[in-house]
Amino acid sequence: MSLAKPVSTAKAASAGKTKVPNLQPRISTQQAPAAAETAAAGSGSGRITWKLVGILAAVAVVLGVFAVVAAFKPGADITNTAWVDEGATAEVTKAGTEAIETLYTYSYETIDQDFDKARGYLDDAKRDEFDSTADTTKQAAIQTKTATQASVTDIGVTMLDGDRAELLAHMNVSATGDAVAQGSAATPLSIKMEKIDGKWVLTDISDSEG
């Protein structure tokens, strides 16, 4: 998925959801959406959230069965230890949440520091991809005095195999331009992570609906 078309928060507010590229949301220079459009966006976000919750619940049931098999058949070969290994699952869930929120949160006043922090959650390939659009995003943020705030509302591990993991998440991003609210975007994400030198980092991130 190309980084050339980052998130437009104003467009998301009117459509109810948006396609999110691998990294860096775009700065929106449009005016804040009308109240009716914002309400529509909220209802769309709720629909996506409940869909994600349903998917994660189904995954939990399947992985719960795996856990039972492992308990009664110690010799069973179960590669996917998501939710079976509770400690590792909690660790990668926390890392995934922090990575997503760090990547999509920045302020024009602290953007260099924010981007440096974001790079710490990426593997080499994703860091290069991030850097290819970072300056464009920085200049737009400074010109429009933009700040974004991302929050992960739902997240769950679907695969955990040693030092590799896959997760589904739902993220909300709100933005302000020159201290004026510009709307918000909501989207489901699919991410892949790898533990490198003792730290979980992102190796892939995309819109889980497409």
N, C-alpha and C positions, 0 to 999 in steps of 0.2 A: 504494500500500500504506500503510495507516494507521500512524501512530506511536503510536497509543493502546495497541498490544499488542506491546511490546518483548520481547526474548528472555528466557525463563526458563531459567537454566542447569540447575536441578534437573530440570525437565521434559525437557530435552534429554538429560541423562545417562541417563534411563530409556527414552527413545524412540529414541536413537541419532542423531537429527538434529532440527533444529527450524526453523520458519519464522522468518526474520529480517526485521523491518520495515526501513524506510528508514534509521532512525537509532536509537541509544541502546538497549542491552539493558536489560531490566527487572531490578530487584534481586530475587533469590530469598531468601525468608525460611524456606524449607523446610530440613530437615536434609540433610546430605550423603547421596547414594545409596549403596545397598549395593554391595559389590564386584562381585557378579554383574551388576548393572545397569550399572556403570561399564564392565565388560568388553564388554557388549553395545554400549554407546555407541561404544567404540573400534572394534569391527568395522564398525559402520555408517559411521563416519568414513572408514575405509579404502576402503569401497566407493565412497563419493562421490568420494574423491580420485582413484581409478583411473579413474572415469568421466570426471572432468574432464580428467585427463591424456590420455585417448583423444580427447576433443573437441579439445583444443589440438593434439594431434599431427596430426589431420586438417586442422585449420586451417593448420598449418605446411606440409603438403604442397601444399594449394591455393595458398597465398601463395608457396611456392617456385616453383610453375609460373609465377605472375605475374612473379616476379623474372627467370626465364629469358626470358620474352617481352619484358620491358623491356630486357634486355641485348642481345638480337638484333634487336629492333625499336624503336630509339630513339624513333620517332614514335608508339608505341602509347600510347593514353590509359588509364592505370591510376590510378584515383582512390584505391583502398585501398593505402596504402604500408606497412601493418603488415608487419614482418619484411623488407620490401624496403629501407626506410630504417632501417638498424640503429640509428643514433644516436637518432633520434626515438622508435623503438620502445622502446629501453632507457630513455629519459628518462621516457616516460609510464608504463612498467611500474614504475619506481622511485617515481614520484609516486603511482600507484594503491596500491601496497603501503603507503606511508607514510600515505596518507589513510585507508585502511581500519583500519590498526592504531591510528592516533591517535583515530579516532572511537569505537572500541570499547574503548579502554583508559583507565581512570581510577581514582583512589583517593579515598575520602571525605576524606582528609586534604589533598588538593591539587586537589579537584574544580573549583574556580573556574579555576585555571590550566590544568587539563586541558581543560576545555570551551572556554576561550579559544583554546587551540592548535587544537582540533578545528574551530572556526569558520573558521580560516584556510584550511581545505581545502574549503570549501563555496562555491558561488555564492550570490547573494543569495536566491534562492527557497529553496534548501535550508537556508540559514542561518536564515531565518524559521521554517521547519519545525522545525529543531533547537531553536530558542529556545522554541517553543510547548510543548515537553515537558521542557526542561532543568531547570526549577525543581522539578518533580515528581520527576524522577530524582535530583536533588541531595539533596532532603530525605529520600528513601528511602535513599540511599546513606549519609548521615550517621547516620540512625537505626539502621541495621543494620550500620554500620561496614564497608561493602562496598568491595572493590577488585576490578577486573577486569583481565585481561591478554589481549590479542588478538594473534594471530600469523597471518600469511598463509603457508600452506604451499605453495600452487600459484597461479600467476597467468600470464595470457597475453593479449596484445592480439589481438582478432579483427577490429578495424577501426580504421584510422588515416587520416583525411582532413584534412590541413592542421592546423587547431587543434581538431579534434574526434576523439575516440577512444572505442572501446568495448572492455571487457575482461571476461574471466571469471576468477574467483578462488575459492579455497577457504580458509575462515577457521576457526580454532579460537579459542574464548574460554573461559578458565577464571575462576572467581570465588572469592573468600573473603569470609566474613562474620565479623567480630570475630576475624580471624586463623584461622578454621576453614575448611577447604576445602569448597566448596559444589557441586562438580562442574564439568562443562565442556559446552560446546555446539559443534557442528561444522556448518557449512553452506556450500553453494556460493553465490556471489554474482555478480550481473551488474551492472557499473557503467558509467556514461557519464561522460566527462570533457571539459572544454573548457579551452583555454589562454587565460587572460584576463590581460592586462597582464604577459605573460611567465611566468605560473605556471599549471600544470595544477590545476584544481579539480574537485570532484565536482558533477555536475548531476543525477545520478540513481543510485540504488543499490537493488537488490531481490534477493530470493531467486531464483536462476536456475532453480529447479525449479518455480516457480509464482508 
